[in-house]
Amino acid sequence: MLLQVNGKYIVKSGTDFRSFGKITLTFDECGKLSVAVKKIDIVSSIEEDTYIRNIVSEYIGNFTVFLKIVTFIIMCEYFVSVELSFGFCS
């Protein structure tokens, strides 16, 4: 999604992993900006790129260690602590 607010562009990425966006920025000879946004749906007909898959797998492997760490503890007025952790279900 692309919005323009007060002359500034705001780009919001999707969270459903069903599509991605391609943003093309073009400047004319006077320096005027033209913005084109294209939504690209992720479908089974798009062949997986093994080079990119290997890069992503490496980052996931390095990152999952941090997802299992308790990042903070919330204390409420009743002195009950809640530990929030982000990670994959096992």
N, C-alpha and C positions, 0 to 999 in steps of 0.2 A: 504494500500500500504506500502511496506517495501523496503527501499533502504539502501545500505551500501555505505557510503562516507568516505574515509580516515580511514577505520577501525571502523567507528561508525555507528550504526544502527539508521535510521530515520523512524519513524512510522507516517503515515498520516492517520487520521481517515476520514471516508466518511462523506459527508454532505447531502446525499439524503435519508438517513434513510431507504434504501431498503436492506441493508446488514450490517453485522458487521464482524469483524475479530477476529479470535482466534490465539493468538501467543503463541507458546510453546517453552520455552527455556530449553535446556538440556545440562548439563555439563558432559563430560566423566571423567574417573578416572584421566586423565592428566590435567583436567581443561579446555579443549577445548570446546568452545561454539558451539552448533548446534541450529539453529533457523528454526522453521517450522511455516509457516503462512497459515491459512485456511480461505477462504472467506465463510461466511455463509449467504445465502440469507434469508431474512425475508419473509415468505410466510404464507398464511392463515392456512396451516396445522400445524404450530407451535402454540401450545396452550398458551394463555396468562397466565402468572404467577401472581396471584392476590396479593401475598405478595409483589412482586416487584412493581406492579402497584400502590399499596397503598403508598409505599415509594416514588415513582416518583410523585404521586399526591400531597403528602405533600410538597416535594421540590418545585414543580411548584407553589403551593399556596403561599409559602413563598417568592418565587423569583419574581412572577409577579408584586408585588408592586414596586420592583426596576426597572422593565422594563418600567414603565410609567414615570420615572423621567428623566428630561432633563439632559443629561450627560455633554454636553459642548455646547458652542455657538461659531460659526466661524464668524469672521469679515473679510470682504474682502476690497479691496482698495476703493470700492464705498460706503462703510459704510452701507452695507446691511447685516443684521444679519440673520443667518440661524440657527434654533434650530434643533438639531438632538436628537431624542428620539427613544428608542427601546421598542417595545411593540406589543401587539396583536391588530389587527384591530377589531373594534366593529361594 
